[in-house]
Amino acid sequence: MYGIGLPAVAAFRSPGLSRALQASATPVNLLHNSLSKRPFNLPGTVLGNQRRYAQGRYSRYDQQQHEQSYQDHRYEEEPQWEYRPDGPSGGRVLLLRPIVWTAIFTTSVYYLCTESFIKHREQLRQSSHYYFGRLGNFYGGSTDDSQIADIMRDPKVQSLVGWSHAVTGLGHAKTLSRIARLPDWIPLEVKRTVAAFADRWHTLSRGQRCVYTIAALNTVVLGMWQIPRLLPFMARTFLHDPRTGRSYTLLASSFSHREVWHFAFNTIGLVSFGSVVADAMGTEQFTAFYLSAGVISGLASHLLSPLRAALIIPSLGASGAVYAVVGASMMLNPDSKIALIFLPFVPISISHAFPALLAYDFLGAILGWQKFGHVAHLTGGLLGIAYVQWGMDQWTQLVRAIEAQRAKRLKQNSIER
């Protein structure tokens, strides 16, 4: 009787200990709960200070354990994304479909760019009377001049850029007017920074604007790759895998970079050589040339992938198109000097450096090196050389053919009326 009754009496006389035994049997929780329920009244004593220290210590321990268990549970629940090729081809490498898609895309983009070039040239011809009118009219001024003067006299524009700010044309003046009329809660310093970028943009040539626009698109795609939730979408859209059967990724992957160093090298090459080539070809022809080079270089790598079926890996990057731009630059300016990034103080002739680079890629394509897309590099470089040699003449003939077709159509319409 005594052996059974003493524990019950002890538990009854120590309510804190009783609640601790009911809560948990572990030593840590037993000590923590028994101390937190104040079984003894020990204010101002050494034992009371030790009790408060132990209580805070074990409270932090419990909190850390809870956070760690939450993180482990969350890590186990979150699915880890892993690339797996999927598509309508069922893992087979299709050859005819990407060839047909590339032919249709290249033909379409050249036709559309030629139409855009003709329309732009017609606009220049229609506005040419403005320049000749200024030669014989010293007092009148043109409509554009009066509109520019009205815009620049606006108090908001003057507070933004000053009284004597130079503009390159009506479009430049309208851009400054839009910036000046942004909401008042935007600080004036921010508006002036945007106006400075607008001034820089409007002083660029059309070729430079085209190149910087392509670089901006590459930057956006690079940023999208850094968002984990977008990885499945990015892999499906901006990664070309010959096993998926998707042909549009030949174009999308030419704007895609996942690593910063890959993006940096291609962007430096594009900006360094693309502006010269775009100014020589014209914006419309350069756009068609660049897009077609990116798609065709990717197609070449796609078609040769079945030769090493066990080593097929997805590809991305603008390297093929950039190689085409560098090859075209070499043909347009064979005596120009370039400097490599790791040898900036040693100028090298582009006529020597670029063929050596193509020889390296040829060796990599023959030996099957997988670090870079050597087949795409080699195809893009040779395409750029061939295009300047023969393709630019074909562009001129295409422009003339479309203009003749337009003139014939206009003549027929006038006769019918």
C-alpha positions in Angstrom: 0.0 0.0 0.0 2.7 2.4 0.9 4.7 1.6 -2.2 1.7 2.4 -4.4 0.4 5.4 -2.5 3.6 7.5 -2.1 4.1 8.4 -5.8 0.5 9.5 -6.0 0.8 11.7 -3.0 4.1 13.2 -4.3 2.5 14.0 -7.6 -0.5 15.5 -5.8 1.7 17.7 -3.6 3.8 18.8 -6.7 1.4 20.0 -9.4 4.2 21.2 -11.7 5.8 17.8 -11.7 2.5 16.1 -12.3 1.8 18.3 -15.4 5.3 17.6 -16.7 4.8 13.9 -16.4 1.5 14.2 -18.2 2.9 16.4 -21.0 6.0 14.3 -22.0 8.4 11.8 -20.7 11.5 13.2 -22.5 14.1 14.8 -20.2 14.3 18.1 -22.1 10.5 18.7 -22.1 10.2 17.4 -18.5 12.8 19.9 -17.3 11.4 22.8 -19.5 7.8 22.2 -18.5 8.5 21.8 -14.8 10.5 25.0 -14.7 8.0 27.0 -16.7 5.1 26.1 -14.4 7.0 27.6 -11.3 6.7 24.6 -8.9 8.8 26.6 -6.4 8.7 30.3 -5.4 12.3 31.3 -5.6 12.4 35.0 -6.5 15.8 36.8 -6.1 17.8 33.6 -5.3 20.6 32.0 -7.2 18.4 29.0 -7.9 15.8 31.3 -9.4 18.3 32.9 -11.8 19.5 29.5 -12.9 15.9 28.5 -13.5 15.2 31.5 -15.7 18.5 30.9 -17.6 17.5 27.2 -18.2 14.0 28.2 -19.3 15.3 30.7 -21.9 17.9 28.3 -23.1 15.5 25.4 -23.7 12.9 27.7 -25.2 15.5 28.7 -27.9 16.4 25.1 -28.3 12.8 24.1 -28.9 12.4 27.0 -31.4 15.5 25.9 -33.4 14.3 22.3 -33.5 10.9 23.4 -34.7 12.4 25.6 -37.5 14.8 22.9 -38.6 12.0 20.3 -38.8 9.9 22.8 -40.8 12.8 23.4 -43.3 13.4 19.7 -43.6 9.7 19.0 -44.2 9.5 21.8 -46.8 12.6 20.6 -48.6 11.2 17.1 -48.8 7.8 18.4 -50.2 9.3 20.8 -52.9 9.9 18.9 -56.1 13.4 19.3 -57.5 13.2 20.2 -61.2 15.2 18.0 -63.5 15.3 18.3 -67.3 13.7 15.4 -69.2 13.2 15.6 -73.0 9.5 15.4 -73.9 7.7 16.1 -77.1 5.6 14.7 -80.0 8.5 12.7 -81.5 8.7 10.3 -78.6 12.5 10.7 -78.2 13.3 10.2 -81.9 15.4 12.7 -83.8 13.3 14.1 -86.6 15.2 15.5 -89.7 12.6 16.5 -92.3 10.4 18.6 -90.0 13.2 21.1 -88.8 14.4 21.4 -92.4 11.0 22.4 -93.7 10.4 24.7 -90.7 13.8 26.4 -91.3 13.1 26.9 -95.0 9.7 28.5 -94.3 11.0 30.7 -91.5 14.0 32.0 -93.5 11.9 32.7 -96.6 9.3 34.5 -94.5 11.7 36.6 -92.5 13.5 37.8 -95.6 10.3 38.7 -97.4 9.0 40.6 -94.4 12.3 42.4 -93.8 12.4 43.3 -97.5 8.9 44.7 -97.4 9.9 46.8 -94.3 13.0 48.1 -96.1 11.0 49.2 -99.1 8.4 51.0 -97.0 11.2 52.7 -95.0 12.9 53.9 -98.2 9.6 55.2 -99.6 9.1 57.2 -96.4 12.5 58.7 -96.9 11.7 59.6 -100.5 8.4 61.3 -99.4 10.2 63.3 -96.7 13.0 64.3 -99.0 11.1 67.4 -100.1 11.5 68.7 -96.5 15.3 68.9 -96.9 15.1 70.5 -100.4 12.5 72.9 -99.1 14.8 74.2 -96.5 17.4 75.2 -99.1 15.0 77.7 -100.7 13.1 78.8 -97.7 15.2 80.7 -95.2 12.3 82.2 -93.2 9.4 79.8 -93.3 10.6 76.6 -91.6 9.0 73.2 -91.9 6.1 71.7 -90.0 8.4 69.4 -88.0 10.5 72.4 -87.0 7.5 74.2 -85.7 6.3 71.1 -83.8 9.7 70.6 -82.2 9.8 74.3 -81.2 6.4 74.1 -79.6 7.4 70.9 -77.7 10.6 72.4 -76.4 8.9 75.6 -75.2 6.7 73.5 -72.9 7.5 74.5 -69.3 7.6 70.9 -68.1 10.1 70.0 -70.9 12.2 73.0 -70.1 12.3 72.1 -66.4 13.4 68.6 -67.4 16.2 69.3 -69.9 16.7 73.1 -69.9 16.2 75.8 -72.4 18.8 74.9 -75.1 18.6 71.1 -75.2 19.4 69.7 -78.7 17.2 67.0 -80.2 17.8 64.9 -83.3 14.2 65.1 -84.6 10.5 65.2 -83.9 10.6 61.7 -82.4 13.3 62.7 -79.9 11.3 65.7 -78.9 8.1 63.7 -78.4 10.0 61.2 -76.2 11.2 64.0 -73.9 7.7 65.4 -73.7 6.3 62.0 -72.6 9.0 61.7 -69.9 8.3 65.3 -68.7 4.6 64.4 -68.3 5.1 61.4 -66.1 3.3 61.5 -62.8 4.6 64.1 -60.3 5.3 61.5 -57.6 8.3 60.3 -59.7 11.4 62.3 -58.6 12.8 64.8 -61.1 16.2 63.1 -60.8 14.7 59.8 -62.0 13.0 61.6 -65.0 16.3 63.2 -65.9 18.1 59.9 -65.8 15.5 58.4 -68.2 15.8 61.5 -70.4 19.6 60.9 -70.5 19.0 57.4 -71.7 16.5 58.7 -74.3 19.1 61.2 -75.6 21.7 58.4 -75.9 19.2 56.1 -77.7 18.2 58.8 -80.3 21.8 59.6 -81.1 22.5 56.0 -82.0 22.4 54.8 -85.6 19.7 52.5 -86.7 22.1 49.6 -86.8 23.2 50.2 -83.3 19.6 50.4 -82.1 19.0 47.0 -83.8 22.0 45.4 -82.1 21.1 46.8 -78.6 17.6 45.6 -79.0 18.8 42.0 -79.6 21.1 42.3 -76.6 18.2 43.5 -74.5 16.1 40.5 -75.6 19.0 38.2 -74.6 19.2 39.9 -71.2 15.5 39.4 -70.6 15.7 35.7 -71.4 18.8 35.4 -69.1 16.8 36.9 -66.3 13.9 34.4 -66.9 16.4 31.5 -66.6 17.2 32.7 -63.0 13.6 32.2 -61.8 13.2 28.6 -60.5 9.5 28.5 -61.1 10.1 29.2 -64.8 12.6 26.4 -65.4 10.2 23.9 -66.9 8.8 26.6 -69.3 12.2 27.8 -70.2 13.5 24.3 -70.9 10.5 23.6 -73.1 10.6 26.9 -75.0 14.2 28.3 -75.0 16.2 25.0 -75.1 16.6 23.1 -78.3 16.7 19.3 -78.0 16.6 17.3 -81.2 14.7 14.5 -79.3 11.6 16.7 -78.6 10.5 17.3 -82.2 10.0 21.0 -81.5 11.3 23.1 -84.4 10.5 26.6 -83.1 13.1 26.2 -80.4 15.7 26.6 -83.2 14.8 30.3 -83.1 14.0 30.7 -79.4 17.2 29.1 -78.3 19.3 31.6 -80.3 18.2 34.3 -77.7 18.8 32.0 -74.7 21.7 32.0 -72.3 21.6 30.3 -68.8 25.1 31.2 -67.6 26.3 34.7 -67.2 29.7 34.1 -68.8 28.0 32.6 -71.9 25.8 35.6 -72.2 28.7 38.1 -71.6 30.9 36.6 -74.3 28.1 36.5 -76.9 26.9 40.0 -76.0 30.4 41.5 -76.2 30.9 39.9 -79.7 27.5 41.0 -80.9 27.9 44.7 -79.8 31.5 44.9 -81.0 31.0 43.5 -84.5 27.2 43.8 -85.0 27.0 47.6 -85.1 29.4 47.8 -88.1 27.7 45.0 -90.0 24.2 46.4 -89.3 25.2 49.9 -90.5 26.7 48.3 -93.7 23.8 46.0 -94.5 20.9 48.2 -93.1 18.7 47.3 -90.2 16.2 45.2 -92.2 18.8 43.1 -94.0 20.8 42.6 -90.8 17.7 41.5 -88.9 16.9 38.8 -91.5 20.6 37.8 -91.7 21.0 37.5 -87.9 17.8 35.5 -87.4 18.4 33.2 -90.3 22.0 32.6 -89.2 20.9 31.6 -85.7 18.3 29.1 -87.0 20.5 27.6 -89.7 23.5 27.1 -87.4 21.1 25.4 -84.9 19.7 23.2 -87.7 23.2 22.1 -88.7 23.9 20.9 -85.2 20.5 19.2 -85.1 21.1 17.3 -88.3 24.4 15.9 -87.2 23.2 14.9 -83.8 22.1 11.3 -84.8 25.8 10.6 -85.6 26.4 10.6 -81.9 23.0 9.6 -80.6 24.4 8.6 -77.2 25.8 12.1 -76.7 22.8 14.2 -77.7 22.5 17.2 -75.3 20.2 20.2 -75.5 21.7 23.4 -76.9 21.1 27.1 -76.4 22.9 30.4 -77.1 23.5 33.0 -79.8 27.0 31.8 -80.6 26.0 30.6 -84.2 24.5 34.0 -85.0 27.4 35.9 -83.4 29.9 33.8 -85.4 28.0 34.7 -88.6 28.2 38.4 -87.6 32.0 38.1 -87.0 32.5 36.4 -90.3 30.5 39.1 -92.1 32.6 41.7 -90.3 35.8 40.1 -91.5 34.6 40.1 -95.1 33.5 43.8 -94.9 36.6 45.0 -93.1 39.4 42.4 -93.6 42.2 44.8 -92.4 40.6 45.6 -89.0 42.3 44.7 -85.8 40.7 43.0 -82.8 41.9 42.3 -79.3 41.1 39.2 -77.3 39.6 39.5 -73.8 42.5 37.7 -72.2 45.1 39.6 -74.4 43.6 43.1 -74.6 47.0 44.8 -75.4 47.9 42.5 -78.4 46.0 43.6 -81.6 45.4 40.8 -84.0 44.2 41.0 -87.5 40.7 39.6 -87.9 41.7 37.9 -91.1 44.1 35.8 -89.1 42.2 35.4 -85.8 38.8 34.3 -87.1 40.0 31.6 -89.5 42.1 30.2 -86.6 38.9 30.2 -84.5 37.0 28.3 -87.2 39.9 25.8 -87.4 39.5 25.1 -83.7 35.8 24.6 -84.1 36.3 22.3 -87.0 38.7 20.2 -84.9 36.1 20.2 -82.1 33.4 19.1 -84.5 35.5 16.2 -85.9 36.6 14.9 -82.5 33.2 15.3 -80.9 34.1 17.8 -78.2 31.0 18.5 -76.1 32.0 21.7 -74.2 30.8 24.0 -76.9 28.5 23.8 -79.9 31.4 23.6 -82.4 29.1 22.5 -85.3 26.9 25.6 -84.8 29.9 27.9 -84.5 31.5 26.5 -87.7 28.2 26.8 -89.6 27.6 30.3 -88.5 31.0 31.5 -89.3 31.0 30.0 -92.8 27.5 31.4 -93.4 28.6 34.9 -92.5 31.5 34.7 -95.0 29.3 33.3 -97.7 26.5 35.8 -97.2 28.8 38.8 -97.7 30.3 37.1 -100.8 27.0 36.2 -102.5 24.0 36.9 -100.2 24.0 40.7 -100.2 23.7 40.7 -104.0 20.7 38.3 -103.7 19.1 40.8 -101.2 19.5 43.6 -103.8 17.8 41.5 -106.5 15.0 40.6 -104.1 14.4 44.2 -103.3 14.2 45.1 -107.0 11.9 42.2 -107.7 9.4 43.2 -105.0 9.5 46.8 -106.0 8.8 45.8 -109.6 5.9 43.7 -108.5 4.6 46.6 -106.4 4.9 49.0 -109.4 3.1 46.5 -111.6 0.3 46.1 -109.1 -0.1 49.8 -108.7 -0.2 50.2 -112.5 -2.9 47.6 -112.8 -5.0 49.2 -110.1 -4.8 52.6 -111.7 -5.9 51.2 -115.1 -8.9 49.4 -113.5 -10.0 52.7 -111.9 
